[in-house]
Amino acid sequence: MWSLIECLNGLEEATWVCENGEPQDFRSVRRMLFANEWLPLLDQAFHTRTSGAATVGSKKGDHRVVIHPVIGPEATVYAFHVWIAPLDQAPTPPPPTAGNRWLLDRQAVQQTPESFAMSGGGEQFHEFRSAPQFTGRALRSDDFDKILQIVGDPTPEKKIITESTILNARTGRVMPWVVVCRGHDGNEMRILFCDVARFGIEPKIPTPEALSLRAMSAAAGRWAALAAMATDPITERRDIILALWISERPPWFVEFVPDTTDFIHPDDRSLFSAASVMRADATPPEVRIRINSSDGWRGMNGAIRPYSLAGGNARVDDLYIVEFWES
C-alpha cells in the first residue's frame, strides 16, 4: 500500500499524513510498519532527492519498501511516497502529488510543473500565480477559511490536513485531493497536494450554500469574492487579498501577479475595518468601492460583510465576502 509522508518543515518534523488515499492526522512516522528498518532509506532519499528501495523482514515475511521523494518549487523535498507490501505484491504507480508554497510577501503562489499539470494548467507553465488563479479550480474546500488563516500568519506550528474537490481545466475531470498545509517561516505556507482518485475515493460536490450564493449573484448581475486581510511580515503593511471567486469572474477582471497586489484600492481599506465589527448576520450597507481591473481602478457599488461559517454566526477573523456591481 502507498503512504504519504510530509516533510514540509524538514525531515526532523516529518509526519505520516495519508494512507491509501485516507488522511492521517500528522501521525508519527515511527508508527508505520517496519519503520525502524527503512527510516535510514528515508534519510538518504531526503538528502539525495532520489528514489530508493529495500527489503525488510519479520516473522510475517519479507516486505518490499519503495520510497519516491516529492520535490517542491525550490528543489527541496516536500514529501515521500512510501510503498510497503509483501514481496509478491508489485508496487503500483504512486498517486499524482506535488508541492507548492504560498509567499506572503509577494501574495503569490510558487508552483512546480507537476502541480501545474495536475490541475490542467495547459501547455505554458507559469511558476508564479495569483491567489485566485491558484484557487480558481477548487469546486469545494470546506477548510479554506482555516487555510487562509495560516496564510495570514504562516508560523511553523500551524498546520492542517483537509480534502478538496478540484476541476481539471483541460480534461473536465473532477478530482478528489488530500491537501496538507504547514506554515514555514512566517512568510510562506508550504502546500502538498495528492490526487486520491485511484484509491476509489469519490470527489465531494460543492456545498449548497456556495452554489446558491453563486446563482444569486449571477441572477442579480453581481459578483462576489472571498477576500482576506494579510500582514506583510517585513513592512507590517495590511493588504486585502482576493482569495477566491464565489461568483463567476467579471469579464473585465484580468488575474495576474502585478507589482502591486491590492485587490481593493488602498484608500478603501477602511471599509473592511467597519465590516470587521459588524454582526455576521447583519445586512451590510451599500458603499462605493474601487476594484483593481485590467483597465485600472473601477468604481463599483459594493457590500462587505464578515465571512461566517455555514449554519451559524461564527465569523472568521480577517475574512470577508465582498459583493460588487455596476452603478
C-alpha positions as CSV (number, residue, x, y, z in Angstrom):
1,M,0.0,0.0,0.0
2,W,1.0,3.6,-0.6
3,S,1.5,6.1,2.3
4,L,2.4,9.7,2.1
5,I,4.9,11.3,4.5
6,E,5.2,15.1,4.6
7,C,8.4,16.9,5.5
8,L,7.3,20.5,4.7
9,N,9.4,21.7,7.6
10,G,12.3,19.4,7.2
11,L,13.0,15.7,7.9
12,E,13.1,16.1,11.6
13,E,9.4,17.1,11.7
14,A,8.2,14.6,9.1
15,T,4.8,13.1,9.7
16,W,2.5,10.5,8.2
17,V,-0.4,12.2,6.5
18,C,-2.1,9.8,4.1
19,E,-2.5,6.0,3.6
20,N,-4.2,4.6,0.5
21,G,-6.0,7.9,0.0
22,E,-7.3,8.3,3.6
23,P,-5.9,11.3,5.5
24,Q,-3.9,10.6,8.7
25,D,-3.7,13.3,11.4
26,F,0.0,14.1,11.3
27,R,0.9,10.7,12.8
28,S,4.4,9.7,13.9
29,V,6.3,8.1,11.1
30,R,7.7,5.6,13.6
31,R,4.2,4.1,13.9
32,M,4.4,2.8,10.3
33,L,5.1,-0.8,9.5
34,F,8.8,-1.8,9.9
35,A,9.7,1.9,10.3
36,N,12.9,1.3,12.2
37,E,14.3,-0.8,9.3
38,W,13.6,1.7,6.5
39,L,14.0,5.1,8.1
40,P,17.7,5.3,7.1
41,L,16.5,4.9,3.5
42,L,14.2,7.9,4.0
43,D,17.1,10.0,5.3
44,Q,19.1,9.0,2.2
45,A,16.2,9.9,-0.2
46,F,15.8,13.3,1.5
47,H,19.4,14.3,1.1
48,T,19.9,12.9,-2.4
49,R,16.4,13.6,-3.7
50,T,16.4,10.2,-5.4
51,S,14.2,7.1,-5.0
52,G,15.2,4.1,-3.1
53,A,14.1,0.5,-2.3
54,A,14.9,-2.1,0.3
55,T,13.7,-5.4,1.6
56,V,12.7,-5.7,5.3
57,G,11.7,-8.8,7.2
58,S,9.9,-10.2,10.2
59,K,8.1,-13.3,11.3
60,K,5.3,-12.1,9.0
61,G,7.6,-12.5,6.0
62,D,9.7,-10.2,3.9
63,H,8.3,-6.9,2.6
64,R,9.3,-4.6,-0.1
65,V,9.8,-0.9,0.7
66,V,9.9,1.7,-2.1
67,I,10.4,5.4,-1.5
68,H,9.8,8.2,-4.0
69,P,10.5,11.9,-3.0
70,V,8.2,14.7,-4.0
71,I,10.2,17.8,-4.8
72,G,8.9,21.3,-4.0
73,P,9.4,24.5,-6.0
74,E,12.8,25.4,-4.5
75,A,14.1,21.9,-5.3
76,T,13.8,20.7,-1.7
77,V,12.0,17.5,-0.7
78,Y,8.4,18.2,0.4
79,A,7.2,14.7,0.9
80,F,7.7,11.0,0.2
81,H,5.6,8.3,-1.3
82,V,6.3,5.1,0.7
83,W,5.2,1.6,-0.6
84,I,5.2,-1.2,2.0
85,A,3.8,-4.6,0.9
86,P,4.8,-8.3,0.8
87,L,7.3,-9.2,-1.9
88,D,4.8,-10.9,-4.0
89,Q,2.8,-7.6,-4.5
90,A,4.3,-5.4,-7.2
91,P,4.2,-1.7,-6.5
92,T,1.5,0.2,-8.3
93,P,2.3,3.8,-9.6
94,P,2.2,6.3,-6.8
95,P,-0.7,8.8,-6.9
96,P,-0.1,12.2,-8.5
97,T,1.3,14.5,-5.9
98,A,3.0,17.9,-5.9
99,G,4.2,20.7,-3.6
100,N,3.8,24.5,-3.8
101,R,4.5,27.4,-1.5
102,W,2.3,30.4,-0.8
103,L,4.5,33.5,-0.4
104,L,3.1,36.2,1.9
105,D,5.4,39.0,0.9
106,R,4.6,38.5,-2.8
107,Q,1.0,37.4,-2.2
108,A,1.6,34.8,-4.9
109,V,1.9,31.0,-5.1
110,Q,5.1,29.5,-6.5
111,Q,4.3,26.2,-8.1
112,T,6.1,23.3,-9.8
113,P,5.4,22.0,-13.3
114,E,3.9,18.8,-11.7
115,S,1.4,20.9,-9.7
116,F,0.6,23.0,-12.7
117,A,-0.1,19.8,-14.7
118,M,-2.2,18.2,-12.0
119,S,-5.0,20.7,-12.3
120,G,-4.8,21.0,-16.1
121,G,-2.7,24.1,-16.4
122,G,-2.1,24.0,-20.1
123,E,0.9,24.0,-22.3
124,Q,2.7,27.0,-21.0
125,F,4.0,26.7,-17.4
126,H,3.6,29.7,-15.1
127,E,5.8,29.5,-12.0
128,F,4.0,32.2,-10.0
129,R,0.2,32.6,-9.8
130,S,-2.1,35.0,-8.0
131,A,-4.2,33.6,-5.2
132,P,-7.4,33.5,-7.3
133,Q,-5.6,31.8,-10.2
134,F,-4.3,29.2,-7.8
135,T,-7.6,28.6,-6.0
136,G,-9.9,29.1,-9.0
137,R,-10.3,25.4,-9.8
138,A,-11.4,24.4,-6.3
139,L,-15.0,23.4,-6.5
140,R,-15.2,22.6,-2.8
141,S,-12.8,23.1,0.1
142,D,-14.6,23.1,3.4
143,D,-11.5,24.2,5.4
144,F,-10.5,27.1,3.1
145,D,-11.0,29.6,5.8
146,K,-8.6,27.8,8.1
147,I,-6.0,27.6,5.2
148,L,-6.3,31.4,4.8
149,Q,-5.7,31.9,8.5
150,I,-2.4,30.1,8.1
151,V,-1.6,32.2,5.0
152,G,-2.1,35.3,7.1
153,D,0.4,34.2,9.7
154,P,2.3,31.2,8.5
155,T,4.3,30.2,11.6
156,P,5.8,26.7,11.8
157,E,3.4,25.3,14.4
158,K,0.3,26.0,12.2
159,K,-0.8,23.0,10.0
160,I,-3.9,21.4,8.5
161,I,-4.9,18.3,6.6
162,T,-8.1,18.7,4.5
163,E,-9.9,17.4,1.4
164,S,-10.7,19.5,-1.7
165,T,-12.6,18.9,-4.9
166,I,-10.6,20.3,-7.9
167,L,-11.6,20.7,-11.6
168,N,-9.1,19.8,-14.2
169,A,-9.4,22.6,-16.7
170,R,-8.2,20.5,-19.6
171,T,-10.0,17.2,-19.1
172,G,-13.0,18.4,-17.2
173,R,-12.4,15.7,-14.7
174,V,-13.4,16.4,-11.1
175,M,-10.7,15.2,-8.8
176,P,-10.6,14.4,-5.0
177,W,-7.5,15.8,-3.4
178,V,-5.9,15.5,0.0
179,V,-4.3,18.8,0.9
180,V,-1.6,19.3,3.5
181,C,-0.6,22.9,4.6
182,R,2.0,24.0,7.1
183,G,3.3,27.4,8.0
184,H,7.1,27.6,7.5
185,D,9.0,30.7,8.5
186,G,6.4,33.5,9.0
187,N,6.5,34.4,5.3
188,E,5.4,31.3,3.5
189,M,2.9,28.4,3.7
190,R,4.0,25.2,2.1
191,I,1.4,23.0,0.5
192,L,1.2,19.4,-0.6
193,F,-1.5,18.0,-2.9
194,C,-2.3,14.4,-3.5
195,D,-4.9,13.2,-6.1
196,V,-6.5,10.2,-4.4
197,A,-9.0,9.2,-7.1
198,R,-7.1,5.9,-7.9
199,F,-7.9,4.7,-4.4
200,G,-11.6,4.7,-5.3
201,I,-12.3,7.9,-3.4
202,E,-15.2,10.0,-4.8
203,P,-14.9,13.8,-5.1
204,K,-17.3,15.8,-2.9
205,I,-19.5,18.3,-4.7
206,P,-19.7,22.0,-3.7
207,T,-21.8,23.0,-0.7
208,P,-25.4,24.0,-1.4
209,E,-24.6,27.4,0.3
210,A,-21.8,28.1,-2.2
211,L,-23.9,27.1,-5.2
212,S,-26.9,29.2,-4.1
213,L,-24.7,32.3,-3.5
214,R,-23.1,31.8,-6.9
215,A,-26.5,31.5,-8.6
216,M,-28.0,34.5,-6.7
217,S,-25.0,36.7,-7.6
218,A,-25.3,35.8,-11.3
219,A,-29.1,36.4,-11.4
220,A,-28.7,39.8,-9.8
221,G,-25.8,40.9,-12.0
222,R,-23.4,40.9,-9.1
223,W,-20.0,39.5,-8.5
224,A,-18.9,38.0,-5.2
225,A,-15.4,37.1,-3.9
226,L,-13.8,36.0,-0.7
227,A,-11.2,38.5,0.5
228,A,-8.6,38.1,3.2
229,M,-6.6,40.6,5.2
230,A,-3.0,39.6,5.4
231,T,0.1,41.3,7.1
232,D,3.4,41.7,5.3
233,P,6.0,40.1,7.7
234,I,8.6,42.8,6.8
235,T,6.7,46.0,6.4
236,E,3.7,45.0,8.6
237,R,1.5,46.5,5.9
238,R,-2.0,45.2,5.8
239,D,-3.2,44.2,2.4
240,I,-6.5,42.9,1.0
241,I,-6.0,39.7,-1.0
242,L,-8.6,38.4,-3.4
243,A,-8.6,34.8,-2.3
244,L,-11.4,33.1,-4.2
245,W,-14.1,33.9,-6.6
246,I,-17.5,32.9,-5.3
247,S,-19.4,34.1,-8.4
248,E,-18.1,33.9,-11.9
249,R,-15.2,36.1,-12.6
250,P,-16.1,39.6,-14.0
251,P,-15.2,39.7,-17.7
252,W,-13.2,42.9,-17.2
253,F,-11.0,41.4,-14.5
254,V,-7.7,40.0,-15.6
255,E,-5.9,37.9,-13.0
256,F,-2.1,38.2,-12.8
257,V,0.7,38.8,-10.3
258,P,1.4,42.6,-10.6
259,D,3.9,44.7,-8.7
260,T,1.0,45.9,-6.6
261,T,-1.1,43.1,-5.2
262,D,-4.0,45.2,-4.0
263,F,-7.4,43.9,-4.9
264,I,-9.2,46.9,-3.3
265,H,-8.0,50.5,-3.7
266,P,-5.7,51.3,-0.7
267,D,-7.9,54.3,0.3
268,D,-10.9,51.9,0.5
269,R,-9.4,49.6,3.2
270,S,-11.3,51.5,5.9
271,L,-14.4,49.8,4.6
272,F,-13.1,46.5,5.9
273,S,-12.3,48.0,9.3
274,A,-16.0,48.9,9.5
275,A,-17.1,45.5,8.3
276,S,-14.9,43.7,10.9
277,V,-17.1,44.9,13.8
278,M,-20.4,44.1,12.0
279,R,-22.5,41.1,13.1
280,A,-22.2,38.2,10.7
281,D,-25.9,38.0,10.2
282,A,-26.4,41.8,9.7
283,T,-27.3,43.4,6.3
284,P,-24.2,45.3,5.1
285,P,-24.6,48.9,4.0
286,E,-24.1,49.8,0.3
287,V,-20.8,51.5,-0.3
288,R,-18.7,52.8,-3.2
289,I,-15.6,50.7,-3.7
290,R,-12.8,50.6,-6.3
291,I,-11.8,47.2,-7.7
292,N,-8.4,46.6,-9.5
293,S,-9.3,45.7,-13.1
294,S,-7.4,45.3,-16.4
295,D,-8.1,48.9,-17.2
296,G,-7.3,50.5,-13.8
297,W,-9.4,51.1,-10.8
298,R,-13.1,50.6,-11.5
299,G,-15.6,52.3,-9.3
300,M,-18.4,50.0,-8.2
301,N,-21.3,49.7,-5.8
302,G,-20.4,47.2,-3.1
303,A,-21.2,45.5,0.1
304,I,-18.7,44.0,2.6
305,R,-19.6,41.6,5.4
306,P,-17.6,39.3,7.6
307,Y,-17.2,35.7,6.4
308,S,-19.1,33.3,8.7
309,L,-19.1,29.6,8.9
310,A,-22.0,27.8,7.3
311,G,-25.0,27.3,9.6
312,G,-24.2,29.9,12.2
313,N,-23.0,33.3,13.0
314,A,-19.4,32.3,14.0
315,R,-17.2,34.5,11.8
316,V,-13.6,34.1,10.8
317,D,-11.1,36.8,11.6
318,D,-9.7,38.7,8.6
319,L,-12.0,37.0,6.1
320,Y,-14.7,38.9,4.2
321,I,-17.3,38.4,1.5
322,V,-17.2,41.2,-1.0
323,E,-20.1,41.7,-3.4
324,F,-20.0,44.4,-6.1
325,W,-22.0,45.5,-9.1
326,E,-22.2,48.3,-11.7
327,S,-23.8,51.6,-10.7
